[in-house]
Amino acid sequence: PEARLPAHIEVSALLRRTQAAGGFATVLKKGEAEAGTLMVVLTHNGTGTRAYERMPQIDGSRAWTVSRLQDIEKPQEFGEYLERRGKQDGDLWILELDIANGEQLIGLNPYRT
């Protein structure tokens, strides 16, 4: 397994990088400081909202994967999902980054299909 940064350091870096790039970033839920896991909610001006979590891969690594897309017809379901995930995992941090092409901040190419 790859070495992991303490969660609070990764959270701080994502918040700073988003703000430095002209976006808005906030912590929706604080998790465990050292070994917590991260969920990153990406949106741009409140649209195209999606949640990413690191999921285990076959090779043992962990890769950012979309875990939920907001349904524009039922936006409340997205909030309910975040609340449910937060209750299921007390160690989970949930961050919201409001910035264009937020995938770049977590090391993904937003234009990849």
N, C-alpha and C positions, 0 to 999 in steps of 0.2 A: 504493500500500500504506500501511497505517496504521503510525504510529510504534509501536515496541515497547519496553516496559520491559526492562532487562536481566533475564535469567531469574532470577538469584539474588535480585533485589529482589522480583520477583513471588512467588517461593517463600517468602521471609521473610514477606511480607504475608499469604499464605494460611495459613502456620503460625500466625502471631499471631492472625489473625481467627478461626481455628478454635478455638484455645485460649481466646480471649476470650469465645467463645460457649459455652464449657463442653465442647468436644469434645477429641479427641485427634488430634494430627497428627504425622506422621513422614516423613522423607525415606527412601524405599526405595532410591533410586539417585540419585547426584549426576551432573548433566550439565555441560555447558559453561556457565561462569558468566555470560557476556555474551549469547551468541546461542543458548543451548540452547533446546530445545523442552520443553514440559511435558505430562505425562500425569498426570491426577488420578484416583486410585482413591477412590471414595466408598463408604462402608459405614456402617451404624448398628448398633452392638453386634455387629459381625461378620456382619450379614445384609444381603441386597439389594445385594451388592457389584457395582459397575460401574466401568468405566474410561472416562474422557473424554479426548479429544485434540482439539486445534484442527485443523480440516480446512479447506483452501482452499474458498472459495465462488465462484460464478460471477462475482460483482462484484469479486473480488480480495481481499475481506476473509477473515478466518479465524474460524470459529465453533466453539464447543465441541460435539462430537458424540460420542455413545456409540460406543466402538470395541469393547467387549466386555462381556458380562454373565456373571456367574458362574453356572454350572450347578450347582444344589444337589446333583445326582446325581454330578457329577464335579468337585468343587471344585479338585482338583490341576491341572486344565487351565487355570484362571485364572492360577495361579502360573507355570505353564509359559509361558503367553502373555506375562506381564510379563517373564520372564527372556529370552525370545526377542526381544521388542521392545527390551529394554535392550542386547542384544548387537548387534542390527541398527543401532542408532543410538547411537553413543557420546556424542552431545551431549544425549541425552534425560534429563530429570529425571523421576523417578517419585515422586509424593507420595501418601501415604494419609491421608485425612481421615475420622475416625470420628465422625460427628455426624449428627443428624437433619436432613433436608432440605439436605444438603450442596451441592446444585445452586445454592442461593442464594449461596454463597460464590464461585462462579465466574460469577455473573451470569445464571443461568438460573432460570426459574420451575419448581420441582419439581412443581407441580400442573398444568402445561400438558400437554395430551394431543396 
